[in-house]
Amino acid sequence: MAGPFQRFEPHGHGGPRIREIPLRLVLPNLITVLAICAGLSGIRLAFENRFETAVMMVLIAAFLDGIDGRLARMLKATSKFGAQMDSLADIVNFGVAPALVLYAYLLDRAGSPGWIAALLFAIACGLRLARFNVLDEDKTRPAWQGEYFVGVPAPAGAVVVLLPVYLLFIGAVEPSRTAAFIASGFTVLVAFLLVSRLPVWSGKRLRVPGDSVMPMILGVVFCALLLFIYPWETLTVGVIAYLVFLPLSARAYSRRSVAETAKDERPPVENAG
């Protein structure tokens, strides 16, 4: 008579048993898991009214979730499992966690419109991530278009949508029902930017001249110190600068598109000989 627990048959007709896995293959997935823990902890802290720590945890989650893929490529540790896990983590850290923290801190004062705004942002983030995965597999796109994101990327959206919280933390805005309605409108605007066709320069192929490396390092250190000492003021200025950058990016894309189209339509030069 068979016991209550039958032996589990492995998928894929068995296969070799993996006994040892290099640490470099595990590290990106570990960072992804830590990012999920940070995002979910941010939600819990928001429910406990520890909002500054909650926002910081959400930002840490967005940072970790933004570097795990790059770290995997750097270590040559990419895998299908890691890619799927990263996609699932992105919706939590870039969509659900910022939306819930923002709602718990401010948008709930607006009632149902605030909740609708939070839902729209989380859904828009999911749609944005799905489109990114599809475009990432499209090999027919011109190479120069790979320098631009289609719509605001999800990590940037997670940081930008919390702008009302930064303003409240520095005392620039008073928490009120009116502020909640304005923040709800801003949240819907960010959701629209996520799913829009707005071209956003990615900086993936940016090359730094050799004589500018040292000043660049000094500038990065300076910005990091500002972020550490004056986090909410620095984030406020950074988000406003990013919003100003978006139309400039779209104009640069339009000019590049015209130039590339003219180059493709230019007739080939015939050899005189």
ABEGO torsion letter per residue (X at the ends): XBBABBBBBBBGGEEBBBABBBAAAAAAAAAAAAAAAAAAAAAAAAAAGBAAAAAAAAAAAAAAAAAAAAAAAAAGABBAAAAAAAAAAAAAAAAAAAAAAAAAAAAAAAEAAAAAAAAAAAAAAAAAAAAAAAAAABAABBAAAAABBBEBBAAAAAAAAAAAAAAAAAGABBBBAAAAAAAAAAAAAAAAAAABABBBBAGAABBBBAAAAAAAAAAAAAAAAAAAABAAAAAAAAAAAAAAAAAAAAAAAAAAAAAAAAAAABBBBBBAX
